[in-house]
Amino acid sequence: MFLENPGIYYEIDGNKDGTPLIFLNGIMMSTASWNELIPKFDKDLKIIRYDMRDQGKSSKLNNTYDIDIHVEDLKILLDHLQIQKVNILGVSYGSQVAQLFALKYPNRIEKMILPNSTDHVDNYLSSIGNAWKVAASLNDGEKFFDISLPYIYSPKFYNENMEWLMNRRKMFKDSLTKSWFESFTRLASSNETFNIKNKIHLIDHKILLIAGEKDIITPPENIKDMHSKMKNSEYIELKDTGHALFFETMSEFCDLINKFMK
């Protein structure tokens, strides 16, 4: 389905009258990224997937912008769906949008699940983002994969799933277009100044923080620090997983979500 203004593509799965849980994608993700996980979620959940602008099937932006733009888009989508209070699952970039939404519209949220999250972009994360943008400037899916993806998966996953990764590399070659790379570059530039370290204590919703033990993009120690500031948060660390822990441990990840939502 497509919401014309602001140009948001969304899908609804599960129980249409169930507890609403909306997914906020990581920066390289789209609604399709969740396809394998959807059957593993509790059937009582009303699952809402959507592409932020400059992702997937949603509209593309022509100019640079700040990550805050997605906060208002999310509010418009929830209003359109007539959802007054929602549960949010925000991954990485999506977790940043979720936190900003929680600060601006706290009464619209029930619970939050924030895997691979951060409350600020430090120099190291900024450098990774710059490397991704350089890779995107090549307009080559295989080269983008070779430069960008080793940051995302754990060494264990790389060593045990090379055939799957090479199939994904081919998919990048076949599907990533100049438009996708341009959109990705805008997304990767939108959060360069993201920093709410001094505000996250104001977010007092029930929160599940999930860290990957081997995640170098959003390291466990940073997420533990968030946990210490968020009084209603729960912290879980998944062994031998990286920044894409929901791909690396799909069943365990979905089980955690189902348990938390109950």
GUSEMI-153900 format. One record per residue (C-alpha): residue number from 0; y, x, z; residue in three letters. Coordinates in Angstrom, 2 decimals. Layout:
N
{atom NUM, {Y, X, Z}, 'ala'}
...
//
This chain:
262
{atom 0, {0.00, 0.00, 0.00}, 'met'}
{atom 1, {3.53, 1.12, -0.67}, 'phe'}
{atom 2, {6.70, 0.45, 1.30}, 'leu'}
{atom 3, {9.45, 0.67, -1.31}, 'glu'}
{atom 4, {12.22, 1.67, 1.06}, 'asn'}
{atom 5, {11.95, 4.53, 2.07}, 'pro'}
{atom 6, {9.07, 5.05, -0.37}, 'gly'}
{atom 7, {6.11, 5.40, 2.00}, 'ile'}
{atom 8, {2.47, 5.11, 0.96}, 'tyr'}
{atom 9, {0.12, 3.87, 3.70}, 'tyr'}
{atom 10, {-3.42, 2.63, 4.27}, 'glu'}
{atom 11, {-4.97, 0.55, 7.06}, 'ile'}
{atom 12, {-8.60, 0.93, 8.13}, 'asp'}
{atom 13, {-10.80, -0.40, 10.92}, 'gly'}
{atom 14, {-10.09, -3.56, 12.91}, 'asn'}
{atom 15, {-6.95, -5.16, 11.50}, 'lys'}
{atom 16, {-6.38, -6.86, 14.88}, 'asp'}
{atom 17, {-7.38, -3.84, 16.94}, 'gly'}
{atom 18, {-5.47, -1.24, 18.92}, 'thr'}
{atom 19, {-3.04, 0.46, 16.50}, 'pro'}
{atom 20, {-3.40, 4.22, 16.05}, 'leu'}
{atom 21, {-1.17, 5.86, 13.47}, 'ile'}
{atom 22, {-1.90, 9.29, 11.98}, 'phe'}
{atom 23, {0.90, 11.79, 11.37}, 'leu'}
{atom 24, {-0.30, 14.42, 8.90}, 'asn'}
{atom 25, {-0.17, 18.16, 9.14}, 'gly'}
{atom 26, {2.11, 19.82, 6.63}, 'ile'}
{atom 27, {-0.51, 20.34, 3.88}, 'met'}
{atom 28, {-2.25, 17.01, 4.48}, 'met'}
{atom 29, {-2.18, 13.52, 3.00}, 'ser'}
{atom 30, {-3.87, 10.20, 3.74}, 'thr'}
{atom 31, {-6.90, 11.47, 1.80}, 'ala'}
{atom 32, {-7.35, 14.35, 4.24}, 'ser'}
{atom 33, {-8.74, 11.89, 6.80}, 'trp'}
{atom 34, {-11.36, 10.27, 4.56}, 'asn'}
{atom 35, {-14.39, 11.97, 6.13}, 'glu'}
{atom 36, {-13.21, 11.23, 9.66}, 'leu'}
{atom 37, {-12.40, 7.52, 9.33}, 'ile'}
{atom 38, {-16.03, 6.28, 9.74}, 'pro'}
{atom 39, {-16.35, 8.27, 12.98}, 'lys'}
{atom 40, {-13.55, 6.46, 14.82}, 'phe'}
{atom 41, {-14.11, 3.51, 17.12}, 'asp'}
{atom 42, {-14.40, 0.23, 15.20}, 'lys'}
{atom 43, {-11.97, -1.45, 17.61}, 'asp'}
{atom 44, {-9.12, 0.74, 16.37}, 'leu'}
{atom 45, {-6.61, -0.33, 13.76}, 'lys'}
{atom 46, {-6.08, 2.98, 11.98}, 'ile'}
{atom 47, {-2.88, 3.46, 10.01}, 'ile'}
{atom 48, {-2.63, 6.45, 7.71}, 'arg'}
{atom 49, {0.50, 7.28, 5.79}, 'tyr'}
{atom 50, {2.04, 10.07, 3.76}, 'asp'}
{atom 51, {5.40, 11.27, 4.95}, 'met'}
{atom 52, {7.94, 11.64, 2.20}, 'arg'}
{atom 53, {7.15, 14.77, 0.17}, 'asp'}
{atom 54, {3.44, 14.29, 0.98}, 'gln'}
{atom 55, {0.65, 12.71, -1.03}, 'gly'}
{atom 56, {1.57, 9.46, -2.74}, 'lys'}
{atom 57, {4.87, 8.91, -0.95}, 'ser'}
{atom 58, {8.22, 9.47, -2.64}, 'ser'}
{atom 59, {9.58, 12.95, -3.23}, 'lys'}
{atom 60, {12.93, 14.18, -1.95}, 'leu'}
{atom 61, {15.19, 16.22, -4.18}, 'asn'}
{atom 62, {17.19, 18.11, -1.56}, 'asn'}
{atom 63, {16.50, 20.02, 1.64}, 'thr'}
{atom 64, {16.41, 17.98, 4.84}, 'tyr'}
{atom 65, {15.66, 18.15, 8.54}, 'asp'}
{atom 66, {12.33, 17.09, 10.05}, 'ile'}
{atom 67, {14.21, 14.27, 11.84}, 'asp'}
{atom 68, {14.15, 12.28, 8.59}, 'ile'}
{atom 69, {10.50, 11.41, 9.24}, 'his'}
{atom 70, {11.36, 9.89, 12.63}, 'val'}
{atom 71, {13.40, 7.14, 11.02}, 'glu'}
{atom 72, {10.80, 6.63, 8.30}, 'asp'}
{atom 73, {8.14, 6.10, 10.97}, 'leu'}
{atom 74, {10.29, 3.52, 12.74}, 'lys'}
{atom 75, {10.86, 1.66, 9.47}, 'ile'}
{atom 76, {7.12, 1.64, 8.76}, 'leu'}
{atom 77, {6.26, 0.31, 12.24}, 'leu'}
{atom 78, {8.92, -2.39, 11.90}, 'asp'}
{atom 79, {7.49, -3.35, 8.51}, 'his'}
{atom 80, {4.00, -3.61, 10.03}, 'leu'}
{atom 81, {5.42, -5.57, 12.98}, 'gln'}
{atom 82, {3.99, -3.10, 15.48}, 'ile'}
{atom 83, {6.13, -2.90, 18.58}, 'gln'}
{atom 84, {4.03, -0.29, 20.42}, 'lys'}
{atom 85, {1.75, 2.21, 18.74}, 'val'}
{atom 86, {-0.57, 5.06, 19.63}, 'asn'}
{atom 87, {0.16, 8.26, 17.72}, 'ile'}
{atom 88, {-2.16, 11.00, 16.54}, 'leu'}
{atom 89, {0.05, 13.81, 15.22}, 'gly'}
{atom 90, {-1.41, 17.07, 13.91}, 'val'}
{atom 91, {0.69, 20.26, 13.86}, 'ser'}
{atom 92, {3.77, 19.32, 11.78}, 'tyr'}
{atom 93, {2.92, 15.69, 12.54}, 'gly'}
{atom 94, {2.92, 16.48, 16.26}, 'ser'}
{atom 95, {6.49, 17.71, 15.95}, 'gln'}
{atom 96, {7.50, 14.43, 14.33}, 'val'}
{atom 97, {5.61, 12.55, 17.06}, 'ala'}
{atom 98, {7.48, 14.36, 19.83}, 'gln'}
{atom 99, {10.84, 13.74, 18.19}, 'leu'}
{atom 100, {9.92, 10.07, 17.79}, 'phe'}
{atom 101, {8.91, 9.89, 21.46}, 'ala'}
{atom 102, {12.25, 11.32, 22.54}, 'leu'}
{atom 103, {14.25, 8.90, 20.39}, 'lys'}
{atom 104, {12.08, 5.76, 20.64}, 'tyr'}
{atom 105, {10.04, 6.11, 23.85}, 'pro'}
{atom 106, {9.47, 2.36, 24.16}, 'asn'}
{atom 107, {7.62, 2.25, 20.83}, 'arg'}
{atom 108, {4.74, 4.46, 22.01}, 'ile'}
{atom 109, {1.68, 3.73, 24.15}, 'glu'}
{atom 110, {-0.31, 7.00, 24.03}, 'lys'}
{atom 111, {-0.07, 10.25, 22.07}, 'met'}
{atom 112, {-2.73, 12.65, 20.81}, 'ile'}
{atom 113, {-1.33, 16.02, 19.75}, 'leu'}
{atom 114, {-3.87, 18.49, 18.31}, 'pro'}
{atom 115, {-2.63, 21.96, 17.38}, 'asn'}
{atom 116, {0.83, 21.14, 18.63}, 'ser'}
{atom 117, {3.98, 23.10, 19.39}, 'thr'}
{atom 118, {7.31, 22.30, 21.00}, 'asp'}
{atom 119, {9.21, 24.99, 19.06}, 'his'}
{atom 120, {9.01, 27.19, 15.99}, 'val'}
{atom 121, {9.07, 30.80, 17.18}, 'asp'}
{atom 122, {9.55, 33.94, 15.09}, 'asn'}
{atom 123, {5.83, 34.32, 14.40}, 'tyr'}
{atom 124, {5.36, 30.71, 13.26}, 'leu'}
{atom 125, {8.52, 31.01, 11.17}, 'ser'}
{atom 126, {7.07, 34.12, 9.49}, 'ser'}
{atom 127, {3.85, 32.25, 8.67}, 'ile'}
{atom 128, {5.96, 29.45, 7.17}, 'gly'}
{atom 129, {7.84, 31.98, 5.05}, 'asn'}
{atom 130, {4.55, 33.45, 3.81}, 'ala'}
{atom 131, {3.40, 29.96, 2.84}, 'trp'}
{atom 132, {6.64, 29.38, 0.93}, 'lys'}
{atom 133, {6.21, 32.65, -0.95}, 'val'}
{atom 134, {2.66, 31.58, -1.82}, 'ala'}
{atom 135, {3.95, 28.19, -2.99}, 'ala'}
{atom 136, {6.53, 29.86, -5.24}, 'ser'}
{atom 137, {3.67, 31.29, -7.34}, 'leu'}
{atom 138, {2.69, 27.76, -8.47}, 'asn'}
{atom 139, {-0.97, 28.81, -8.45}, 'asp'}
{atom 140, {-3.48, 26.85, -6.37}, 'gly'}
{atom 141, {-5.99, 29.67, -6.02}, 'glu'}
{atom 142, {-3.38, 32.22, -4.96}, 'lys'}
{atom 143, {-1.88, 29.69, -2.55}, 'phe'}
{atom 144, {-5.32, 29.18, -1.02}, 'phe'}
{atom 145, {-6.00, 32.93, -0.76}, 'asp'}
{atom 146, {-2.67, 33.62, 0.96}, 'ile'}
{atom 147, {-2.33, 30.54, 3.16}, 'ser'}
{atom 148, {-5.73, 29.31, 4.26}, 'leu'}
{atom 149, {-6.99, 32.29, 6.32}, 'pro'}
{atom 150, {-4.30, 31.44, 8.88}, 'tyr'}
{atom 151, {-5.64, 27.92, 9.24}, 'ile'}
{atom 152, {-9.39, 28.20, 9.84}, 'tyr'}
{atom 153, {-11.17, 30.18, 12.52}, 'ser'}
{atom 154, {-13.14, 33.38, 11.70}, 'pro'}
{atom 155, {-16.35, 31.56, 12.68}, 'lys'}
{atom 156, {-15.64, 28.74, 10.23}, 'phe'}
{atom 157, {-14.84, 31.20, 7.43}, 'tyr'}
{atom 158, {-18.01, 33.17, 8.05}, 'asn'}
{atom 159, {-20.24, 30.09, 8.15}, 'glu'}
{atom 160, {-18.69, 27.87, 5.45}, 'asn'}
{atom 161, {-17.71, 30.11, 2.54}, 'met'}
{atom 162, {-19.28, 27.84, -0.09}, 'glu'}
{atom 163, {-17.28, 24.84, 1.20}, 'trp'}
{atom 164, {-14.13, 26.96, 1.29}, 'leu'}
{atom 165, {-14.63, 28.18, -2.29}, 'met'}
{atom 166, {-15.08, 24.57, -3.44}, 'asn'}
{atom 167, {-11.82, 23.78, -1.69}, 'arg'}
{atom 168, {-10.21, 26.76, -3.42}, 'arg'}
{atom 169, {-11.23, 25.29, -6.77}, 'lys'}
{atom 170, {-9.84, 21.92, -5.72}, 'met'}
{atom 171, {-6.50, 23.60, -4.97}, 'phe'}
{atom 172, {-6.55, 25.16, -8.45}, 'lys'}
{atom 173, {-7.32, 21.85, -10.15}, 'asp'}
{atom 174, {-5.05, 19.53, -8.17}, 'ser'}
{atom 175, {-1.95, 21.33, -6.88}, 'leu'}
{atom 176, {1.00, 20.86, -9.22}, 'thr'}
{atom 177, {4.49, 22.32, -9.46}, 'lys'}
{atom 178, {5.78, 19.11, -7.86}, 'ser'}
{atom 179, {3.38, 19.55, -4.93}, 'trp'}
{atom 180, {4.51, 23.13, -4.35}, 'phe'}
{atom 181, {8.16, 22.09, -4.46}, 'glu'}
{atom 182, {7.53, 19.26, -1.99}, 'ser'}
{atom 183, {5.57, 21.57, 0.31}, 'phe'}
{atom 184, {8.39, 24.12, 0.28}, 'thr'}
{atom 185, {10.87, 21.46, 1.37}, 'arg'}
{atom 186, {8.54, 20.35, 4.18}, 'leu'}
{atom 187, {8.01, 23.95, 5.29}, 'ala'}
{atom 188, {11.78, 24.45, 5.41}, 'ser'}
{atom 189, {12.53, 21.26, 7.34}, 'ser'}
{atom 190, {11.31, 22.43, 10.76}, 'asn'}
{atom 191, {12.69, 25.98, 10.83}, 'glu'}
{atom 192, {15.01, 25.16, 13.75}, 'thr'}
{atom 193, {12.61, 22.80, 15.55}, 'phe'}
{atom 194, {12.88, 23.50, 19.28}, 'asn'}
{atom 195, {12.50, 20.90, 22.04}, 'ile'}
{atom 196, {11.15, 23.22, 24.73}, 'lys'}
{atom 197, {13.83, 22.01, 27.13}, 'asn'}
{atom 198, {13.19, 18.34, 26.39}, 'lys'}
{atom 199, {9.44, 17.78, 26.38}, 'ile'}
{atom 200, {9.41, 17.12, 30.12}, 'his'}
{atom 201, {11.19, 13.87, 29.21}, 'leu'}
{atom 202, {8.12, 12.68, 27.29}, 'ile'}
{atom 203, {6.12, 10.89, 29.98}, 'asp'}
{atom 204, {3.59, 8.96, 27.91}, 'his'}
{atom 205, {-0.13, 9.51, 28.44}, 'lys'}
{atom 206, {-0.84, 12.49, 26.18}, 'ile'}
{atom 207, {-3.95, 14.34, 25.02}, 'leu'}
{atom 208, {-3.23, 17.93, 23.96}, 'leu'}
{atom 209, {-6.02, 19.60, 21.97}, 'ile'}
{atom 210, {-6.00, 23.33, 21.29}, 'ala'}
{atom 211, {-8.22, 25.53, 19.16}, 'gly'}
{atom 212, {-9.38, 28.65, 20.98}, 'glu'}
{atom 213, {-8.82, 30.84, 17.88}, 'lys'}
{atom 214, {-5.68, 29.08, 16.60}, 'asp'}
{atom 215, {-3.04, 31.71, 15.77}, 'ile'}
{atom 216, {-0.50, 29.21, 14.40}, 'ile'}
{atom 217, {-0.21, 27.12, 17.56}, 'thr'}
{atom 218, {-1.99, 29.29, 20.15}, 'pro'}
{atom 219, {-3.67, 27.78, 23.23}, 'pro'}
{atom 220, {-1.24, 29.53, 25.61}, 'glu'}
{atom 221, {1.68, 27.70, 23.99}, 'asn'}
{atom 222, {-0.08, 24.35, 24.27}, 'ile'}
{atom 223, {-0.98, 25.08, 27.90}, 'lys'}
{atom 224, {2.73, 25.65, 28.52}, 'asp'}
{atom 225, {3.46, 22.23, 26.99}, 'met'}
{atom 226, {0.79, 20.74, 29.24}, 'his'}
{atom 227, {2.50, 22.21, 32.32}, 'ser'}
{atom 228, {5.72, 20.42, 31.38}, 'lys'}
{atom 229, {4.27, 17.05, 30.37}, 'met'}
{atom 230, {3.33, 15.36, 33.63}, 'lys'}
{atom 231, {0.97, 12.77, 32.11}, 'asn'}
{atom 232, {-0.81, 15.13, 29.72}, 'ser'}
{atom 233, {-4.44, 16.17, 29.51}, 'glu'}
{atom 234, {-5.42, 19.54, 27.97}, 'tyr'}
{atom 235, {-8.63, 20.26, 26.08}, 'ile'}
{atom 236, {-9.51, 23.51, 24.31}, 'glu'}
{atom 237, {-12.22, 23.61, 21.66}, 'leu'}
{atom 238, {-14.21, 26.84, 21.51}, 'lys'}
{atom 239, {-14.29, 28.97, 18.34}, 'asp'}
{atom 240, {-11.94, 26.67, 16.42}, 'thr'}
{atom 241, {-8.72, 27.39, 14.55}, 'gly'}
{atom 242, {-5.69, 25.41, 13.43}, 'his'}
{atom 243, {-7.83, 22.98, 11.43}, 'ala'}
{atom 244, {-10.03, 22.08, 14.38}, 'leu'}
{atom 245, {-10.38, 18.45, 13.29}, 'phe'}
{atom 246, {-12.10, 19.71, 10.08}, 'phe'}
{atom 247, {-14.11, 22.37, 11.88}, 'glu'}
{atom 248, {-15.49, 20.03, 14.57}, 'thr'}
{atom 249, {-15.15, 16.56, 13.09}, 'met'}
{atom 250, {-17.62, 14.73, 15.31}, 'ser'}
{atom 251, {-16.47, 16.34, 18.55}, 'glu'}
{atom 252, {-12.84, 15.75, 17.61}, 'phe'}
{atom 253, {-13.40, 12.06, 16.86}, 'cys'}
{atom 254, {-15.42, 11.62, 20.06}, 'asp'}
{atom 255, {-12.47, 13.01, 22.05}, 'leu'}
{atom 256, {-10.09, 10.57, 20.36}, 'ile'}
{atom 257, {-12.39, 7.59, 20.91}, 'asn'}
{atom 258, {-12.82, 8.45, 24.59}, 'lys'}
{atom 259, {-9.10, 8.93, 25.13}, 'phe'}
{atom 260, {-8.24, 5.66, 23.40}, 'met'}
{atom 261, {-10.66, 3.75, 25.62}, 'lys'}
//
